[in-house]
Amino acid sequence: MCKSMPMTVALGKPTVRPARPEDLPAIERHMRAMLVELGGHDPRFHTDVDDLAAAYLDQTDRVLLVCWAEDGTVAGTASVRPGGPQPEFVPPWLAQRYASASVGQICRVWVAPSARRGGVGRTLAQAAVDWAVERFEIVCLHTNASVPGALAFWRAFPGLVEVFDARPDPWSTVHFEVASPRE
């Protein structure tokens, strides 16, 4: 049986927990602000942001995590969804790997500028990994290497293995997996 994620994890002053319905307006504002910083909303990739409730709430195979700053603002988010990256955007060997297994994908690890460099991102990412490895055979993620600090963050994250550097694709994508989550 899967272990349940605690409802709240102390981070000093901020907390990380699964999102609740009343959190969604603030989370959506945070995510849309992050999308502006990251280059804009693309309906091919951000449908979950357009309807967070349908995408994440009352689902057993996905979670949206939120970290609240002491002042009550969203410090950051992370999510886990079933499935790997969209097959049309990865090489066939990678799409096939993810099509043939139980795969969970870490997504939306987005930290507000005011909360960066304080452990929020690492805590969110670790909570997402912990949740995902209890439920999926393979846990993957990808990042845009052109976003300042993103590639260094994931390369330094414990337990990740870089599986494919897709650059120079249009998104500067680098793919990772959690190393042997079932060990």
C-alpha positions as CSV (number, residue, x, y, z in Angstrom):
1,M,0.0,0.0,0.0
2,C,1.2,3.5,-0.7
3,K,2.2,5.7,2.1
4,S,0.1,8.9,2.4
5,M,1.8,12.3,2.1
6,P,1.4,14.3,5.3
7,M,-1.1,17.1,4.9
8,T,1.5,19.7,5.9
9,V,5.3,19.6,6.0
10,A,7.1,22.3,8.0
11,L,9.7,24.3,6.2
12,G,10.5,26.6,9.0
13,K,7.9,29.3,8.3
14,P,6.4,28.2,4.9
15,T,4.5,24.9,4.5
16,V,4.1,22.5,1.7
17,R,0.8,20.6,1.3
18,P,-1.6,19.3,-1.3
19,A,-3.7,22.1,-2.8
20,R,-7.3,22.6,-1.6
21,P,-10.2,24.2,-3.5
22,E,-9.9,27.5,-1.7
23,D,-6.2,27.7,-2.7
24,L,-6.8,27.6,-6.4
25,P,-7.3,31.3,-7.1
26,A,-4.0,32.2,-5.5
27,I,-2.2,29.2,-7.1
28,E,-3.6,30.2,-10.6
29,R,-2.4,33.8,-10.1
30,H,1.1,32.5,-9.1
31,M,1.2,30.1,-12.1
32,R,0.1,32.7,-14.6
33,A,2.8,35.1,-13.3
34,M,5.3,32.4,-13.7
35,L,4.2,31.7,-17.2
36,V,4.8,35.3,-18.1
37,E,8.3,35.0,-16.7
38,L,8.8,31.7,-18.6
39,G,7.7,33.0,-21.9
40,G,4.0,32.8,-21.9
41,H,1.0,30.5,-21.9
42,D,0.9,27.8,-24.6
43,P,-2.4,25.9,-24.7
44,R,-0.6,22.8,-25.9
45,F,1.3,22.6,-22.6
46,H,-0.6,24.5,-20.0
47,T,-4.2,23.1,-20.0
48,D,-3.9,22.1,-16.4
49,V,-3.3,25.8,-15.4
50,D,-6.5,26.7,-17.3
51,D,-8.6,24.4,-15.0
52,L,-6.6,23.4,-11.9
53,A,-9.6,21.9,-10.2
54,A,-10.3,19.5,-13.0
55,A,-6.6,18.7,-13.5
56,Y,-5.7,18.0,-9.9
57,L,-8.4,18.0,-7.3
58,D,-10.3,14.8,-6.4
59,Q,-7.8,12.7,-8.4
60,T,-5.9,9.7,-6.9
61,D,-3.2,9.6,-9.6
62,R,-2.0,13.2,-9.4
63,V,-1.3,16.0,-6.9
64,L,-0.8,19.7,-6.9
65,L,1.4,20.9,-4.1
66,V,1.6,24.4,-2.8
67,C,4.1,26.2,-0.6
68,W,2.8,29.2,1.3
69,A,5.0,32.0,2.4
70,E,4.6,33.4,5.9
71,D,2.8,36.4,4.5
72,G,0.1,34.2,3.0
73,T,1.2,34.4,-0.6
74,V,2.1,31.4,-2.8
75,A,5.8,30.8,-2.5
76,G,5.8,28.0,-5.0
77,T,4.1,25.0,-6.6
78,A,4.9,21.5,-7.8
79,S,2.7,18.8,-9.3
80,V,2.8,15.2,-10.3
81,R,0.8,13.8,-13.2
82,P,0.6,10.4,-14.7
83,G,2.4,9.9,-18.0
84,G,5.6,11.2,-19.6
85,P,6.2,14.0,-22.0
86,Q,4.0,14.3,-25.0
87,P,5.3,11.8,-27.6
88,E,5.3,14.3,-30.4
89,F,8.0,16.3,-28.6
90,V,10.5,13.6,-27.7
91,P,12.4,11.0,-29.7
92,P,10.6,7.7,-30.4
93,W,12.9,5.7,-28.0
94,L,11.9,8.0,-25.1
95,A,8.2,8.1,-26.0
96,Q,8.3,4.3,-26.2
97,R,10.0,4.0,-22.8
98,Y,7.3,6.0,-21.1
99,A,4.5,4.4,-23.0
100,S,5.4,0.9,-21.7
101,A,5.4,1.6,-18.0
102,S,3.7,3.2,-15.1
103,V,5.1,6.8,-15.4
104,G,4.6,9.8,-13.3
105,Q,5.9,13.2,-14.3
106,I,7.0,16.0,-11.9
107,C,5.7,19.3,-13.3
108,R,5.2,23.0,-12.4
109,V,8.0,23.3,-9.9
110,W,7.7,27.1,-10.0
111,V,9.0,29.3,-7.2
112,A,8.0,33.0,-6.9
113,P,11.0,35.3,-7.3
114,S,10.6,36.5,-3.7
115,A,10.9,33.0,-2.4
116,R,13.9,31.8,-4.4
117,R,17.2,30.6,-2.9
118,G,15.5,29.7,0.4
119,G,14.9,26.0,0.0
120,V,11.3,26.3,-1.3
121,G,12.0,24.7,-4.7
122,R,14.0,21.9,-3.2
123,T,11.3,21.2,-0.6
124,L,8.5,21.2,-3.2
125,A,10.5,19.0,-5.6
126,Q,11.3,16.5,-2.9
127,A,7.7,16.4,-1.8
128,A,6.7,15.7,-5.4
129,V,9.3,13.0,-5.8
130,D,8.3,11.4,-2.6
131,W,4.7,11.3,-3.6
132,A,5.5,10.1,-7.1
133,V,7.9,7.2,-6.3
134,E,5.2,5.6,-4.1
135,R,2.8,5.4,-7.1
136,F,4.8,5.0,-10.3
137,E,7.5,2.7,-11.7
138,I,9.3,5.6,-13.5
139,V,9.3,9.2,-12.3
140,C,10.5,11.7,-14.9
141,L,10.7,15.5,-15.4
142,H,12.0,17.9,-17.9
143,T,13.3,21.4,-17.6
144,N,14.0,24.4,-19.9
145,A,17.8,24.9,-19.7
146,S,17.4,28.5,-20.9
147,V,15.6,29.5,-17.7
148,P,18.3,30.9,-15.4
149,G,19.2,28.4,-12.6
150,A,16.8,25.6,-13.8
151,L,19.3,23.2,-15.2
152,A,21.7,23.6,-12.3
153,F,18.9,23.1,-9.9
154,W,17.9,19.8,-11.3
155,R,21.4,18.6,-12.0
156,A,22.2,19.2,-8.3
157,F,19.0,17.5,-7.1
158,P,19.7,14.2,-5.3
159,G,18.7,11.0,-7.0
160,L,18.1,12.4,-10.5
161,V,19.7,11.0,-13.7
162,E,19.9,13.0,-16.9
163,V,18.4,10.8,-19.6
164,F,18.3,13.1,-22.7
165,D,19.4,16.6,-23.6
166,A,17.1,17.6,-26.4
167,R,18.8,20.9,-27.1
168,P,18.6,22.7,-29.5
169,D,14.9,22.0,-29.5
170,P,12.7,25.1,-29.3
171,W,12.4,24.8,-25.5
172,S,16.0,23.9,-24.5
173,T,14.7,20.7,-22.9
174,V,16.7,18.5,-20.7
175,H,15.0,15.3,-19.5
176,F,15.6,13.6,-16.1
177,E,14.4,10.5,-14.2
178,V,14.5,9.6,-10.6
179,A,17.1,6.9,-10.2
180,S,15.7,3.5,-9.2
181,P,12.7,4.8,-7.2
182,R,11.8,1.3,-6.0
183,E,15.1,0.5,-4.4
